[in-house]
Amino acid sequence: MMERTRGPRQIQPPVENKPALQTNVFHALRGANTALMPIFPYGAAGELVPAASIMWGGPNRDMSAFNHTNSVDEVAICFASEKSRLRSGFVHVGARTHLVGNFFEDMSDPDILMVIVVTQRQAEEGIPQGETLGFLCDNCQNPLLVHEFSAKTEESAQAAKTPGFHPPLETLTEGAIVLEPFNESEVARTCSKCGTVSEPFPVSVWGWDAYYKNMVAAERGRKQLLARAAEAAN
């Protein structure tokens, strides 16, 4: 018979410079510029990262689909749904390798809707955390691009020393970076198995490009402000 390990079940108090936060997901999504938008700024080692998406239909709203692998678990909660394969109230912990997308029969239907929050707990300090994004042939689903990356980058580790800095969600930044040359190249989008030239992945529908560009611009602004403050202090 399996022995159970028992211990104190006490949640530790918040870190002094990272107070507990709360929000209404529907209010937060009013200003969302991307799917999988981190609701709160926290994203360092050991921290919970809830990321919200709102999906709706209309012209030019095809989202396509991609494969995703994450070395940490993801808990998905569907808060609202209309004509989606997921129902409101659905809670799910899926496989660490999973397909993302294909939530609706017809993305051009203006009545479709889904609000979903996916929460992951970042790996603790010193423990690697990796992800993989895979983009597929439109015809036969053969992988056209497989991009592996660390969710804990050296750049973010260095930037964490900056006052007030919290790391971005690397899923979004890495997706935006790797898809730019992929979308520009027909060679990259030509399937080695069936010869089909797939359409560019709709990164703008997912919003990753906007998130990445805003993140880069915002961090430039932070550095500028700190530089001006340092100049004023001297």
N, C-alpha and C positions, 0 to 999 in steps of 0.2 A: 504494500500500500504506500502511495506517495506521501512523504512527510511534508507538512506545510511549515513554511518559515514565517514566524510571527514577529512583529516588531511594532514600534510606535507608529501610529498612523496620524501624523501631524504635518500639515502643510506649513512649510517654512514661510516666514513673513517676507514681503517683497524686498528686493534689493533697494537700498536707500535712494539711489538716483534713478530707479525705475519703478515708479508707483503703479499699483494695479489700475487698469483702465477698463472702461466699458463704453459700448456704443450700441446704437440701433442699426442693424445691418442694412435696413432699407434706406435710412438716412445716409449712411456711409456710402452706399452705392450711387447716390445722386451725383457725386463728384468723381466716380471711378473713371479712370482713363484706360483700364486694362482688365481683362479677365484675370482671375487669381490675384486680385489686388490685396496686399497685406492691409488688414484693417487697422493694426497698431504698428508703431515703428519698430518694436522689438524683434530681433532676429538673430541674436548672438547664441553662442553655445548653450545648450540646455533650455532655451526659451521656447515657449509655445508660439507658433505662428499661424493664426487663422487668416485665411485668404479667401476673399469673396469674389464671386462672379455673378453677373447678371447677363442673361442671354435673351435676345428678342429677335423677331424676324422682320423681313422686308426685302426690298431689292438689294442685290449685292451683299447679302449677309451670310453667304455660304461659309461655314467654319472649317470644313474638311475635318480631318482627324489625324492624330499622331500617337506614337507609342511613347510611354514614359516609364522610366524605372527610377525608383527612389530607394535609397538604403534605409530610410526611416519610414515608419508607418504613416498613412494618411487617413484621417477620419472625415468622411463627407456627410454633411447634413443639408438636405434640400428644404429650403424655407418656403418656396413658392414654385408652382409648376402649372403649366397649361399646355396641353398637347405634347408633353415630353414623355420619354420612356421612364423617367424618375418621378415619383409622386411626392407631393408635399408631406413632410414629416419623415421622409426616408433617411435612415442613418446607416452608414456602410463603412466597413474597413476592408478595402480590396487587397488584391495581390500587389506586391511591390513592383511588378511589371504589369502594366495595364494600358488599354487603349483609352485615349481621351478624345471625345467628340462623338458625332453621330447620335446626338441626344434627341433629334427631331426628325420627322419624316420629310418635312418641307421647310427649309430655312427662309423661303420667300413669303411664308404665311405670316401676316402681321399680327396674328392672334397668339403665336407661340410665345412662351415665357418660361424662364427658369432662374431662380435665385438659389445659389448653392454656396456653402462655405466649406472649404477643405482646410483642416487643421493638421499641422505636423509639429512634432517636438524636435528641435534641432539636437543633433548629437552633442554629447558632453565634450568639454574641453579635452583635446588630445585624441579624440576618437574620430576617424575619418568619416566623412559624409559625402557620398557620391550620387550623381544623377545621370541619366541618359535620356536624350531626346531622339526619337527616330521618326523620320518623315518618309512616307510610303508612296509607291506608284499608284496613280489614280485608277489604273486598270487591274493590276494583279496583286497589289499590296506588297510587292517586293520592296525591301528597304532601299531607298535612294540615298539617304544621308543618316548616319548614326553618329551622334555627338555626345561624347562622355565628358563630364566635367566634375570638378569638386565644388560642393556647395559652400565650402570654406576656403575662400581665395586669400592669397597673401596680400593682395591689394586691400581687401576689406579689413584684414587683420591690422594692417598698418594704419588704415583710415580710422579704425576704432579708437586710436589714440587722440583723434581730433575731438575737441569738446562738443558734446551733443550729438555725435555721429552714431547712427544705427545702420547696419548693413542692408543693402537692397536684397530682394529675393532673386537669387542667382538664376532660378528657372527662367525668369522673364528676361533678364539681361543677356544671358547666354543664348536664349532662343532668338532674341532680336539680332544679336551679333552674327550668329551662324547662318541665319536665314537671308541676310542681305546678299552675300555672294551666291547663295544657292538659288534664290529667286531670279537673279540676273543672268544665270547661266543655263541655257537649254541643254548643254552637255551634262551638267550636273543633274538635270531633271529628266534625262533620258534613261529609261529602264534598261538595265543590262540583260534582263530576262525576257521581256516581251517587246521592247523597242518603243513603247509609248513615251511621248514627251508630256509629262505631267504639267498641269497649270502651276504657276507660282503659289506657294503656300500663303493663305490669306492672313498674313501676320497683322495687318492693320485691323482686321475684324476682331482678332484676339486682343489687340491693343499693346502687344509687347514692344513694338517700335516706339510708340508714344511714351510708354513707361521708361524705357531705356534713355531716350533723348531728354526727357524731363529730369531723370535722375542725374545724367551727366551735367546738364545746365544748372541744376540746383546745387550740385557739389562745387561747380565753378563759382557760383555765387557765395557759397559758404567760405571757400578759400579767400575770395576777394574781401569779404567782410572781416575775416580774421586778420588778413594782411593790413587792412585799413585801421583796425583796432590796435594792432601792434605798432603801426606808424604813429598813431595818435598818442600812444603811451610813451614813446621815446621823445 
